[in-house]
Amino acid sequence: MTDPRTDPGALPCGRDRADLVALAADGHAADPALAEHAAACPHCAPVLAAAEDDWARVRAAAAVPLPTPPGLAERALAAVRAVRGAGGVVEVDQEGGALRVSERVVALAARAAAAEYLADTGGGHLRSVTTGPGTVELGLAVRFGTAIDPLAERLRAHVLASLAPHLGERVPVVDVRVVDVTHPPSG
Amino acid sequence: MALDPEAFDDLVRAHTDRMYRVALRLCGDPAEAEDVVQDAWIAAWRGRASFRGDAAVSTWLYRVVTNTAMAHLRRRRPTVALDEVPAGRLTDAQPSPEAWALLGERASAVHRAIATLEPSQRVPLVLRELEGLSYKEVAGVLQVSVSVLHKRLYRARVALLAKLEELR
């Protein structure tokens, strides 16, 4: 049996299902002529009624407030400042001269490497990256139940391995700080 | 509009709530949404030269956060099977259980259904149906014509209706 809400194609009356779905989503005022037709049409009326029933759930979802985690704006500001601050320079000796890499570049590279690792493993989330002379500190929110020690060790190794080709012997110390815990999905 | 550091910080304070809401609706996971918000603001700072003062700042920021969220979604599985989306996933990590309880089963089902859609279908749905942007505004964020947006939205709406039917 087919579902009148989602089956493609025109209805026997010639009206397009897409237009009825749009009418349910946008309201009758968006197309009064179609609304008037659908109200009297035995083909359109059930399709529209079903779509409107489902769309009421979408509107209800849209109306529910989604609270922002406390302090998120400040953490976002800190993240931005970490990559735009004046910062120092990591100097790498090379034959015939020196390579100078801004700390903000180190911060961005460390952030990318850490995020990549955490996305792959799912053990936690990056909450901050701060740099200092010869150091990078990664702030983590770990998933509840994740063994912290091995996660930190593997994360540090991954970040160091990512930075080493660029910075050689001047690769910074990578500290890991656990700043939060997130709970696993329930259900 | 000159986006010097002070002006940019004001943007962060003013728009982080909106960025988080969009990220959460697209990703379906509070912790990942926070990742997206941080990355989006860094991307916005680094790409601030691309912001033209004659465009609405909200359009630019919607574009940044949706692009960042899409990148996050591409890094993980492209589509989550319906039975793999936990019922409480949207309500699992934030410290205001009373507020989250208001989400209710019906609204939660909508978010779970959206989380099962192809990422490219989520963006127009979230911006139009949940954020309440006009067609013109959504088209501006996606940088497509309104007629192209209509086609994308039709497919996304039909997909959402089918998922909602599965969740009944």
Interface residues (C-beta under 8 A of the other chain):
Chain A: D3 R5 T6 A18 V21 A22 A25 A51 D54 R57 V58 R59 A60 A61 A62 A63 V64 P65 L66 P67 T68 P69 P70 L72 A73 R75 A76 L77 A79 V80 V83 R84 L108 R111 A115 E116 A119 H125 L126 R127 A141 R143 T182 H183 P184 P185 S186 G187
Chain B: P5 F8 D9 V12 R13 T16 D17 Y20 R21 L24 R25 D29 P30 A31 E32 E34 D35 V37 Q38 D39 W41 I42 W45 R46 H72 R75 R76 P86 A87 G88 R89 T91 D92 A93 Q94 P95 S96 A99 W100 L102 L103 G104 R106 A107 S108 A109 V110 H111 R128 E129 L130 E131 G132 H150 L153 Y154 R157 V158 L160 L161 A162 L164 E165
